[in-house]
Amino acid sequence: MTNAANAFPGLRFGLAASIKPADFSYAIFFRQGPHENDPWSYWSAANSAYEQFSSAASPQTDCLNTAPGSNFTVSLPSDTSMNSGVVVMFHGQTKGIPVHDSKPSSPTPSSNPDDHFALFELTYTAPSSNGSGALLDVDISNVDQIGLTFTAASSSAPFPLETVGIPLKIGELVSKYQTRFPGSSPYSDCLNVPNNQLIAPQDVLNAVRAPKTLSYVAPSGVPPGSKTGFLSHSYFYMVSETNSSGETAASTHVFGGPLLSDSGDPAASEIKLGWQQDGTPVAYTPENPLATGLKIYRAAVAPQNAPLPGQPFKVPPTPALSEFGLLTSMTIKAWNEQNDYCYVDEAISVKSPSQNPKTTSYGFSPLSTCLDLPLQNFFAHYMKETFWIYQSSQMNGTSNGTMWTGQVTLVTPDQGEPITSSQYVSSDGTQKSIAATWQWGDGKQSYYVLQLVGNAYDQNDLSNHKLAGKSSLTKGEYEGAVINLYFPYFQDNTGRTKMPFPAPTSPPYTLPTAPTWLVNATSSPSEQVFACNGVFSTVNDPDATAQQTSFAGLAVNALTNLENVIVSGLNRGLATDKQGWLAPMQYTSLFQFSQAAIVTPAPKGTSQLSAGRYTYALAGVLKAGGQTALSWTQTVVLTSDSSVELSWLPQSAALYEKALVYRRSGSGSYVLIAELENTGENQATSYTDTGTSCKGPAAIVFYPDFDGVTAPLSNLYSAFLHQNVSADPVNGISINGLVYGYPFDDQGSFSTNINFGKALPTSITIAVNN
């Protein structure tokens, strides 16, 4: 039911019978204005009012409200707009909401590691004095973790979002995850068994840490004839954690102390190494749950005398990382079985002088490398083939889009020099030079980038990217602009200086250091895909930013939205499929079902579907050729012979020449049942299934390797959450298969983002499971 009074809808909470109200709390907080520095407020149920956050240090608990019962409604004021609003629900004890300088943030596995919580985000615009109505947008997020499951239902939400979320109890969810991802899978690391919690891959990787610095370093032992090789130097030490997959970055170095007296006589013939508490060595507790072993590295420096009386001791300069070699390695179990929890260094030489400490944890978790193959294949492919995508208007008040085209190329940024020699196609069909120059770089480092130029476009065929010499083109919004998407392999995030690329057998590619302006540059390449950060979130790219004088919104809108499309394709495993490579316009289907299927019982003697469970999906065929991946699906369960009427919203005939309808019986394969022409005069918007099928192209599906565990080519954590519980009650996870499994999962309408617009519901019912 639509909320005619434009009042903020009541939030109706229903707790499962297993959840005691005393163990449940919630917080509602938001920014009061549209600007980053505007103050933040939270809802105080006790005072029935909004209150501003204090400057208290993180975390803060006075913003929490306790549940008054198993079923209760929160009625918020309708005259106050909410920007960046968040509703957080906690089950059990909690540290509270992270707050810094009076600014709260959503809890994460890092800020609230032992808490069981769930959240949804909302934006509410209050009715204005000039009579404009209220606006509401709600977004259920599973981006970081799942420790508490819930569903949200509202009557006026657009189809298929009337009810969204995960209807399973957390124990059921965890059990299905364990079955789907055994210990041999990289994604098994995402299951926090002790806390009954799923943690997203990017947060697992973000939590990997170097060991604590050795804190017990004690030179000792001066036997007669002590080892002159050992005493002829002083030493620095570093430590890393290891497992069967790899090694973490090394700890901060520590100096081993002087080994000679002030007269030059031997002062020590060994150094005891370990970790201590109050001066006493203690057992080692790993920083990372995946760690099973330790490596100790040592570097030698010139001998150091103890200081003369009255003079301070000066620690020698730290050796370069290349001067550290592997001293020893052992299991953590063996370390903790040592006498006094100490390793005694008395070695004249290190075990492996050429094995140096790592600067990154790339490879320590299998998740940090599991998307290397699609990433490298994606960039290698577009060295030879043209990347193209039509992008609709990015700025309010404009209607023109842009046809972006380009390839992967090697660039050498040099401030003031031209960015590209590529030309763009203008609206008159001629090719013209691009004036943009580099805003950074010294001409000494080269980077592989997917370099795209903005062109005019063919408004009668939005998939036509071969535009040179064409007449009747439409001026592009970013016609003449150039942007770069960087190959996400740097010395900073891999610890390597070279790698074979573009093919595994290629001569080594010299890895550059990351651009100084790149945020999250030390995230592994796979983590940048999982988190949609690093090279996939470059709103501050100085070259795009400088062009915004001529091209409004180029960096903040156009570039980042293109990056969102590409990284969403990589998350879904749609860089390739069994038929070959997909163009970006094929990553998603704009055809989406607009209402629930209409089931009509079959008259006797007619061709109809027999009783059973059927799942439907749509796809589009571009005018220039090429088929999209499937849309989100809808499922019907027939109790008798029936026909099924499907409906969807029209899509531009300039983009799609056909609409395809696919059907799956039970958990079988998708078969094509209809191929419908889509023209300006007769747009395809519906189809009635009576049980027939036709020959045609096979379906292109998201997460194509979801049945493979050992070599995943897509974000299988998100794939797991996207399994439709309506279509497959045994293996399904989320209602309608819709979930917010990674940042920008809304690219292509595959997330739980509910944009009510002005059609506010009277209430939103949140059913909390356990």
Secondary structure, DSSP 8 states (H G I E B T S, - for coil): -B-TT----EEEEEE-TTS-GGGEEEEEEEESSSSTTS-EEEEETTTTEEEE--S--S-B-TT-EE-SSSEEEE---SSS-EEEEEEEEEES----B-EETTEE----TTTSTT-EEEEEEEEEE---TTS---EEEEEEE-SSEESS-EEEE-TTS-TT-SEEE--S-HHHHHHHHHHHS-TTSGGGGGEETTTTEEE-HHHHHHT--------EEEEE---TT--HHHHT-EEEEEEEEE-SS-B------EE----B-TTS-B--SEEEEEEEETTEEE----SSTT--EEEEEEEEES--B---TT----------GGG-EEEEEEEHHHHHTSGGG-EEE--SS-SBTT----SS-TTTSGGGTTTHHHHHHHHHHHHHS-EEEEE---STT----EEEEEEEEEE--BTTSBS---EEE-TTS-EEE---B-SS-BSS--EEEEEEEEE-B-TT-TT----TT-SS-B--TTTT-EEEEE-S--HHHH--SEEE-SSTTS-EEE-----TT-TTTTS-HHHHHHHT-GGG--TT-HHHHHHTTTSTTIIIIIIHHHHHHHHHHHHTT-SEETTEE--GGGSS-S--B-S--EEEE--TTS--B-SEEEEEEEEEEETTS-B------EEEEESSSEEEEEEB----TTTEEEEEEEEEETTS-EEEEEEEE--SSS---EEEE-S----------SSTTTT-SSS--S-HHHHHHT-BTTT-TTT--BGGG----STTTTTTT-S-EEEEET--BSEEEEEE--
